[in-house]
Every structure is written in structure tokens, then in C-alpha cells.
Amino acid sequence: MAIIGGINRLKVKRTRDYGAHLEGGGSGDILLPAREVPRGCQAGDEVEVFVYPDREDRLRATTQKPRLMVGQYGALKVVANTASGAYLEWGLKLDLFVPKSEQQARMAVGKSYVVYVFLDDETRRITASTKLDKYLDRQAPHYPEGTEVELLICEKTELGYKAVVNQRYGGMLYATEVFQPLSSGRQLRGYIKKIREDGKIDLSLQPHGYQGVEELARTILETIKARGGRIGVTDKSPPAEIYALFGVSKNLFKMAIGALYKKRLITIGPKEIHLTG
């Protein structure tokens, strides 16, 4: 059976002027329009396609790949708004629908929102939702502290930034530990800081512990060498200057240059750090 809302590799049963009929197993034949049938394609060949239901609830195939598939989170732009819901541009001719019942707040045309894409059990249509918490896994993950993860920034709150962790869990980056502007929909690397007893995940944009210090120390040393043996920041520099150069907090920077100083690899002056020797 074909996977609706996902990529499938399907065999061509027969070709016609209007397109190719693909074997969908229990889903029946699935039509790939003629304009998307690969040149020279014939019965028995396999093609990689995205399968979706059209407005008449018939399964259709396309060689185009949408920006998001069923089971994924990401940011998409609203291209239309109606009384029943909003429509998102997601890379296919048929726009992606967000019912009013699946909107956290009314969506505005031209604005991008982080959504979750799912296959609606009732309508059997591919649908999106901005009610992310409804679909995130509520079981506590078994990530050791310091595990590197992929983050998708969802929204800014009084505490900080909500994020989707590895396309599955919800987490929080606290504002006091973020030293760069983060916009909704941005994807970046992060680290597990702590998993609380209630299963909530505290996140960090910097590796913790000795591993993080050691990695940063190597980066600092390489940067000093690349800049002729000195850099114009020290442990007395403003946090913004340190972040602009290395993308880390002042505290982590101080730990890293402290480790280099103890190894006698650098000299720390009032306004600069120099290589020794």
C-alpha cells in the first residue's frame, strides 16, 4: 500500500497519453500526470513520487517534493484565508489546508507559521496544524545530557523560545542563555541541557561540560592563529562582542580561555589575547 503524504517508489503498470498508472497496492492505481512522467518511461519501470489525495479524494502522484511531509514540523507561508481555514504554500500545485479548528490563532496571509502536517482520520486529507503541543510526543526521551539534537524554533515566550526537538519532542531555550536573535521557523543545532521529572526538556545552543569547553578552546586557538596571533576580546569584553566572534556565552568563553591559559598556550592582556612564544 502506498504511503499517503510520503515518498514512495512505485512500479508503472501502464502508460497513457494523459499519464502513467502506478501500482498502489491496496490503494489501487495511482495516476502520475503526463507532464511529470519521465521521458522514456514504460511499464515495469519504477518512479519515485509523492502520493497525496486530490480535491475529489482520489490518490495522485507527483515527482515534485513538498517542503513538508506527513509527520513533519516546519514553517510555511499563508497564501489564502477563508471562513473555513487557511491555505499554505508547500511546494505543490495543491495548497496545504489548515482548518480553523487547527489554528492556535487566526492566521494572516503573507505570514509564515510553524505547523505540523498530518493525515486527517476523518477526511483522509493531508492537513496542517499550528497547535503543535497536540502532536508532540509527551513521553520523556532517553537523551543523555549533552546530546546534540536538531531544533526548530517555534515561538518566543516570556521564558525564552519553544522548540521542536528532533521533529518529535518539545523543549525550551531560556532567554537568559540565548545570545542571538531567533526567529520562528529557524532550524539549528542544539544540546540537551536537562530532562525534567515531568518530561520537559531544557535546551542549550552550546555544548555543556568539559566537551564544550574543549571544543571551544580549540576554536579560539585556531581563530587566534588565523588572525596573526592575537584577538581583540578578553574575559573583560562585553558578552555581545564575545558572541559576535564565537557564538557562545561569556561564561563558556571564560572557561575555555582559562583552560588555554593553564596550558600556557595564550597570554591574556587588558584588551587582547595573544599566543605565547
KAVENHU-V60424 format. One line per field, one symbol per residue. burial: b if it has 9 or more other ideal C-beta (glycine too) atoms within 8 Angstrom, else e. A space follows every 50 residues. Layout:
burial=???
//
This chain:
burial=ebebbbbbebebbebeeebbbbbbeebeebbbbbebbeeebeeebebebb bbbbeeeebbbbbeebebbbebbbbbbbeebeeebbbbbbebeebbbbbe ebbeeebebeeebbbbbbbbeeebbbbbbbbbeeebeeeebebebbeebb bbbbeeeeebbbbbbeeebbbbbbeebbbeebebbeebebbbeebeeebb bbbbbbbbeebbbbbbbebbbebbeeeeebbebbbebebebbbebbebbb ebbbbbbbbbbeeeebeeeeebbbbee
//
